[in-house]
Amino acid sequence: MMKAIKALLLLGVLGAHATDSTAAPVQAAATSALLGTWHAEDGSLKIEMFDAGGSYAGRMIYGRRVMEADDVTFKRDVHNPDPALRSRSLQHAVVKWHAGHRRWEGGHLYDGASGRTYSARIELKNGRMEMRGYMGSPVLGRTVVLDRVAG
């Protein structure tokens, strides 16, 4: 299970809806803390969180399990349940979400290595991003911790 959850987090595609009803200025501050480039502790994943004009999105920049042997080219989405999408590259997959205050739930992570979609949530804790992927209950999932890329 750990490898499956790790693989889905490597793609880093997230669509989440905020569950916090905090005032807008606090939301904006928390959201701006999320913007930028983040990487997994073990170097297996790098994602960019960005403003998508009224909503926010995450885009994968690097994912060890979805890269070809040259470690530069992204694999194709050959395991996608939709045959029409199987020839697309897994590079820069983007899903939009709405801002919250340090925690976003109701999201989805797509594992391009298997074609599965998992439920997801993100939480900011002590300047770090915790991305949790799970099937059914969050208790049954795994969390990957990402740190902001300096610079």
Backbone bond lengths (Angstrom), bond angles and torsions (degrees), N, CA, C in turn:
res aa  C-N    CA-C-N  psi(-1)  N-CA   C-N-CA  omega(-1)  CA-C   N-CA-C  phi
1 M - - - 1.447 - - 1.522 110.93 -
2 M 1.341 117.64 -38.65 1.463 121.00 -178.78 1.520 110.63 -58.69
3 K 1.342 117.72 -44.06 1.462 120.32 -179.95 1.522 111.16 -64.18
4 A 1.328 117.35 -39.53 1.462 120.59 179.92 1.521 110.58 -64.84
5 I 1.322 117.22 -45.08 1.459 120.32 179.97 1.522 109.83 -67.44
6 K 1.323 118.13 -41.07 1.460 121.78 178.29 1.520 109.69 -60.93
7 A 1.326 117.40 -40.83 1.465 120.92 179.81 1.515 111.17 -63.34
8 L 1.317 118.00 -42.38 1.460 119.49 -179.26 1.512 110.36 -67.49
9 L 1.304 117.55 -35.20 1.448 119.29 179.24 1.524 111.51 -71.80
10 L 1.319 116.70 -22.82 1.445 119.55 177.83 1.508 111.73 -65.36
11 L 1.315 117.25 -31.79 1.456 118.34 177.09 1.518 110.41 -73.64
12 G 1.293 116.64 -35.51 1.455 119.67 173.02 1.508 114.85 66.06
13 V 1.285 118.44 27.50 1.457 119.89 177.47 1.514 107.08 -88.91
14 L 1.311 116.26 123.75 1.441 119.65 -174.42 1.511 111.18 -132.94
15 G 1.334 116.31 134.09 1.461 121.27 169.71 1.505 107.02 -128.83
16 A 1.324 118.43 114.02 1.453 120.18 -174.81 1.514 111.31 -135.91
17 H 1.332 115.52 153.22 1.458 121.80 177.03 1.513 107.55 -117.13
18 A 1.308 116.59 135.90 1.457 121.77 -178.16 1.516 110.61 -64.11
19 T 1.340 115.19 145.43 1.456 119.58 175.80 1.510 111.40 -114.83
20 D 1.313 118.49 -1.87 1.449 122.36 -178.83 1.520 109.78 -97.08
21 S 1.319 117.67 140.60 1.458 120.67 -178.70 1.525 111.21 -109.33
22 T 1.320 118.45 34.44 1.446 124.08 -179.09 1.529 110.07 -67.98
23 A 1.311 117.54 157.91 1.463 122.57 -178.99 1.525 111.57 -58.78
24 A 1.334 116.30 151.25 1.461 123.12 -174.99 1.528 114.36 -55.82
25 P 1.358 121.52 -44.26 1.463 119.39 179.94 1.526 112.70 -60.53
26 V 1.321 117.16 -37.99 1.468 120.19 178.00 1.520 109.56 -67.95
27 Q 1.338 117.57 -40.04 1.458 121.16 177.44 1.519 110.43 -60.34
28 A 1.319 116.88 -44.77 1.460 120.59 -179.24 1.512 110.81 -61.16
29 A 1.330 118.15 -42.06 1.460 121.30 179.51 1.519 110.86 -64.52
30 A 1.337 116.99 -43.66 1.463 120.38 179.58 1.521 110.45 -65.50
31 T 1.331 116.38 -40.98 1.454 120.06 -179.17 1.517 110.92 -65.69
32 S 1.334 117.51 -42.43 1.459 119.10 179.79 1.524 110.44 -63.29
33 A 1.328 117.00 -27.99 1.461 120.17 176.38 1.524 111.08 -67.87
34 L 1.322 117.16 -24.23 1.458 122.07 -179.34 1.531 112.58 -83.93
35 L 1.335 117.09 -26.57 1.460 120.99 -176.63 1.522 111.39 -65.77
36 G 1.329 116.07 144.89 1.458 121.40 178.16 1.515 111.67 123.87
37 T 1.321 115.39 -168.34 1.461 121.73 -177.90 1.524 109.76 -102.10
38 W 1.338 114.53 135.98 1.463 122.26 -177.31 1.529 108.90 -128.45
39 H 1.332 116.65 149.66 1.467 120.02 176.67 1.521 110.23 -136.29
40 A 1.330 114.93 149.66 1.462 121.60 178.24 1.519 109.53 -70.57
41 E 1.304 115.62 151.85 1.464 121.70 -178.82 1.523 112.63 -54.86
42 D 1.334 116.44 -37.19 1.462 119.97 -176.63 1.532 113.29 -90.94
43 G 1.336 118.22 4.98 1.462 121.48 177.78 1.517 114.71 78.52
44 S 1.320 118.03 8.64 1.465 121.49 -175.15 1.525 113.70 -84.81
45 L 1.314 118.08 -8.82 1.459 121.72 -174.85 1.517 110.31 -149.81
46 K 1.328 116.71 139.90 1.452 122.20 172.00 1.519 107.21 -139.49
47 I 1.341 116.81 126.94 1.457 121.67 -179.98 1.520 109.95 -129.59
48 E 1.326 114.71 155.01 1.453 121.56 175.80 1.521 107.87 -115.17
49 M 1.318 117.28 124.65 1.450 123.28 175.84 1.527 105.89 -100.01
50 F 1.348 117.66 130.75 1.457 119.98 -174.23 1.519 112.54 -145.74
51 D 1.329 115.19 161.75 1.456 123.56 176.48 1.520 107.15 -78.68
52 A 1.318 116.82 124.93 1.466 121.26 -178.21 1.530 110.96 -110.57
53 G 1.341 116.01 35.39 1.461 120.22 176.69 1.513 113.52 70.28
54 G 1.297 117.59 71.01 1.462 121.44 179.53 1.519 113.30 98.15
55 S 1.290 117.92 -14.65 1.458 123.38 173.37 1.537 106.10 -140.28
56 Y 1.302 116.96 -177.33 1.457 121.21 -178.79 1.516 109.04 -129.67
57 A 1.325 116.03 159.15 1.457 119.74 -176.08 1.519 110.74 -147.98
58 G 1.327 115.10 161.79 1.449 122.49 174.04 1.513 109.20 -121.74
59 R 1.331 115.90 138.19 1.461 121.55 -178.76 1.535 108.19 -130.20
60 M 1.330 116.65 131.40 1.446 119.71 178.58 1.515 110.54 -76.97
61 I 1.323 115.25 131.70 1.460 121.99 176.41 1.524 109.67 -101.46
62 Y 1.335 116.30 -35.81 1.465 121.63 179.61 1.522 109.08 -151.05
63 G 1.322 116.83 139.94 1.454 122.92 174.30 1.521 108.75 -149.56
64 R 1.314 116.90 112.45 1.466 121.94 -174.02 1.528 113.23 -51.21
65 R 1.332 118.64 -43.01 1.473 120.98 -175.74 1.518 113.96 -79.38
66 V 1.318 117.90 -11.81 1.465 119.88 179.88 1.525 111.86 -111.05
67 M 1.329 116.30 18.29 1.459 121.93 178.39 1.534 109.28 -105.29
68 E 1.321 115.24 147.25 1.469 120.66 173.62 1.532 108.86 -69.61
69 A 1.322 117.12 173.92 1.458 122.51 -177.81 1.528 112.85 -58.68
70 D 1.339 117.55 -25.72 1.470 120.05 179.87 1.527 112.54 -74.46
71 D 1.341 118.35 -7.07 1.453 125.35 179.16 1.536 112.88 60.93
72 V 1.331 116.08 20.83 1.467 122.44 179.23 1.524 110.51 -126.20
73 T 1.324 117.43 -42.93 1.458 123.91 -175.96 1.529 110.54 -88.99
74 F 1.330 115.63 133.66 1.465 120.21 176.66 1.525 110.02 -78.64
75 K 1.326 116.01 144.73 1.461 121.41 175.58 1.519 110.09 -70.01
76 R 1.322 116.18 165.32 1.463 122.60 174.24 1.523 108.56 -84.64
77 D 1.301 116.66 160.06 1.458 123.89 -176.78 1.533 110.74 -84.61
78 V 1.328 117.17 54.10 1.463 122.83 -171.05 1.528 114.49 -66.52
79 H 1.317 118.79 -18.61 1.466 121.91 -179.03 1.526 112.97 -97.12
80 N 1.324 117.51 5.93 1.458 120.38 -177.73 1.525 109.63 -62.28
81 P 1.345 117.53 135.01 1.469 120.02 178.31 1.533 112.67 -62.11
82 D 1.330 117.31 -23.40 1.464 122.10 178.57 1.535 108.76 -92.63
83 P 1.327 118.56 107.93 1.470 121.46 -177.86 1.530 113.91 -54.67
84 A 1.316 118.00 -28.88 1.464 121.25 -179.81 1.522 112.44 -68.30
85 L 1.332 117.87 -19.27 1.470 121.67 -178.11 1.525 113.51 -100.03
86 R 1.304 118.40 -1.97 1.460 121.23 -173.55 1.525 114.90 -69.73
87 S 1.316 118.12 -16.38 1.463 119.55 179.58 1.530 112.52 -94.66
88 R 1.346 117.90 -4.68 1.465 119.61 -179.32 1.526 111.00 -76.42
89 S 1.306 114.66 153.34 1.457 121.19 176.39 1.524 109.09 -77.69
90 L 1.320 116.60 149.65 1.453 121.30 175.73 1.533 111.62 -82.93
91 Q 1.306 117.10 0.16 1.456 121.56 -178.80 1.528 111.39 -69.31
92 H 1.300 115.89 136.77 1.463 124.40 173.36 1.523 114.66 56.29
93 A 1.322 117.97 30.03 1.466 119.81 175.46 1.528 108.05 -58.77
94 V 1.318 117.24 134.62 1.465 122.00 -174.62 1.519 109.86 -130.96
95 V 1.329 115.97 136.81 1.454 121.80 170.39 1.520 106.73 -133.65
96 K 1.323 117.57 134.60 1.465 122.04 -178.14 1.518 111.32 -86.93
97 W 1.335 115.31 155.72 1.452 122.15 176.92 1.517 108.70 -150.85
98 H 1.324 116.81 169.03 1.462 122.12 -177.13 1.517 110.45 -107.55
99 A 1.318 115.82 145.81 1.463 122.55 -174.08 1.515 113.27 -68.11
100 G 1.317 114.62 147.82 1.454 122.64 174.27 1.513 108.66 -136.63
101 H 1.284 117.12 -162.75 1.462 122.19 -179.76 1.530 108.69 -114.13
102 R 1.285 117.51 92.78 1.468 126.71 176.91 1.522 115.07 69.67
103 R 1.348 119.49 -6.55 1.459 119.27 -179.86 1.523 110.05 -149.05
104 W 1.322 115.88 135.12 1.454 122.77 179.13 1.525 107.86 -130.03
105 E 1.316 116.84 131.17 1.461 121.57 -179.73 1.511 109.73 -126.39
106 G 1.327 116.63 174.52 1.462 121.12 178.21 1.511 112.12 78.57
107 G 1.313 117.31 16.74 1.457 121.45 -178.72 1.514 112.42 -90.03
108 H 1.322 114.94 177.63 1.458 121.65 179.50 1.521 109.27 -140.04
109 L 1.305 115.76 139.38 1.461 122.63 174.06 1.521 107.22 -114.99
110 Y 1.309 115.82 130.27 1.459 120.81 178.70 1.514 109.11 -102.38
111 D 1.315 117.07 126.29 1.460 123.47 178.26 1.520 108.36 -95.27
112 G 1.317 116.55 100.22 1.458 121.04 -179.66 1.515 112.97 -66.00
113 A 1.338 117.73 -21.12 1.459 120.81 179.15 1.528 112.03 -73.23
114 S 1.359 117.32 -21.66 1.464 119.85 -179.08 1.531 113.19 -126.03
115 G 1.333 117.90 -17.62 1.457 121.35 -176.11 1.522 113.59 84.00
116 R 1.331 117.48 7.62 1.463 121.60 -179.65 1.526 110.99 -91.36
117 T 1.323 115.70 151.71 1.457 122.08 174.40 1.520 108.44 -116.86
118 Y 1.331 115.94 132.94 1.455 122.72 -178.21 1.521 109.76 -116.82
119 S 1.312 116.77 152.79 1.458 120.93 171.43 1.521 107.59 -70.32
120 A 1.351 115.45 155.44 1.459 118.21 -176.28 1.512 112.09 -152.31
121 R 1.316 114.40 159.63 1.455 121.76 170.44 1.529 108.48 -147.49
122 I 1.319 114.80 154.78 1.471 122.04 177.20 1.512 107.24 -124.13
123 E 1.326 114.65 142.57 1.452 120.24 174.77 1.524 108.65 -141.11
124 L 1.336 116.05 138.83 1.454 121.20 174.02 1.515 107.97 -96.05
125 K 1.343 115.52 126.33 1.467 121.15 178.88 1.519 108.38 -138.38
126 N 1.315 115.79 121.72 1.462 121.64 176.49 1.527 112.74 51.30
127 G 1.336 116.75 42.58 1.457 121.06 177.66 1.518 114.94 77.81
128 R 1.307 117.76 7.13 1.463 122.56 179.61 1.525 109.08 -116.89
129 M 1.327 116.08 151.64 1.457 121.46 177.25 1.525 108.42 -101.21
130 E 1.320 116.00 126.55 1.462 121.08 175.85 1.520 107.41 -108.80
131 M 1.331 116.12 116.54 1.461 122.57 -179.60 1.527 107.24 -108.76
132 R 1.325 116.55 118.68 1.467 120.98 -177.93 1.517 109.91 -114.06
133 G 1.319 115.98 124.85 1.456 122.81 175.82 1.515 109.22 -109.98
134 Y 1.347 116.71 142.37 1.464 119.28 -177.52 1.521 111.10 -159.01
135 M 1.312 114.30 162.02 1.465 122.39 173.04 1.518 106.43 -117.63
136 G 1.329 116.34 124.28 1.461 120.35 -179.36 1.514 111.49 83.13
137 S 1.318 116.95 -92.13 1.459 122.86 -176.62 1.530 110.90 -111.38
138 P 1.344 117.68 142.09 1.461 119.76 176.77 1.529 113.19 -57.03
139 V 1.319 116.74 -24.62 1.462 121.03 178.38 1.535 110.58 -61.37
140 L 1.337 116.86 -28.43 1.455 121.82 -176.86 1.531 113.10 -91.12
141 G 1.318 117.75 8.41 1.455 120.44 -175.47 1.512 114.70 -103.36
142 R 1.316 114.33 -168.97 1.462 123.44 178.43 1.522 108.84 -132.50
143 T 1.312 115.08 150.17 1.453 121.30 179.05 1.514 109.77 -114.57
144 V 1.315 116.29 135.71 1.457 122.34 171.48 1.514 106.96 -111.72
145 V 1.320 116.27 130.82 1.453 122.14 -179.78 1.517 108.81 -97.60
146 L 1.337 115.51 130.77 1.462 121.25 179.33 1.526 109.15 -118.85
147 D 1.326 114.60 144.06 1.450 122.17 176.75 1.518 109.66 -111.62
148 R 1.308 116.07 150.46 1.464 120.61 177.95 1.520 109.00 -66.82
149 V 1.327 116.14 137.93 1.451 121.52 176.12 1.525 107.75 -78.59
150 A 1.313 116.81 126.88 1.469 121.33 -179.38 1.526 110.35 -67.10
151 G 1.316 114.30 146.64 1.473 118.58 174.17 1.436 111.63 105.58
